[in-house]
Amino acid sequence: MKIDSKTRNIILSTVVALIVLLIGVALWRQSRTAAPEAMSIDVTPQAGATVETTATPAASVTATLAPDTEEQTAASPSPDSCTNNAAFAGDVTLPDGAEVQPDTATVKTWRIRNTGTCTWSGDYQLRFAGGDQLGGPDSMAIGTEVAPGAEFNAEIPLVSAADAGRYQGQWIMADPVGNSFGQVVYYEIVVPGTP
């Protein structure tokens, strides 16, 4: 069987292109799976534990583990500083599912515990984190000093929605410069429909 030069050139070009493509894919895959530099990882699986990852010879990276999806913790401090952390200690007003009439002013109060090592000044704040804000402020200073291990009542003024339904808003503690930390607290209210 005789192949003319035009057909032979097409076949040869296709084979060369295919080889180049396969080599390119192989190199790309190899670069994506290349072994990283030696790493040491120290993990302590506890709530609020700190994970330190040090790449050699690169700089170290510090991250923080949260015990559940509702907790956010500030980055680990240096040895001579303190750590901010907070935990929900209870609902004081408006338990989950509380019924509030439409367009009604109310106050949600949570009991929050300082589980960190920093003393919170009155400039620390409870900040809106998501959900239904219901006329509440973006953030509100706690207005009192809270020592580590102590609890305080955090109050947020709200106005229930005009429409019937279930409403939920999430809030989180923040330091005076706005860094969020600790467990997210939330309210869940029900606005009844008209009979």
PyMOL commands that set and color helices and strands:
alter all, ss='L'
color gray80, all
select helices_A, chain A and resi 5-32
alter helices_A, ss='H'
color red, helices_A
select strands_A, chain A and resi 39-42+50-55+60-64+71-72+86-91+98-99+105-114+125-131+139-141+151-159+165-174+180-191
alter strands_A, ss='S'
color yellow, strands_A
deselect
rebuild
show_as cartoon
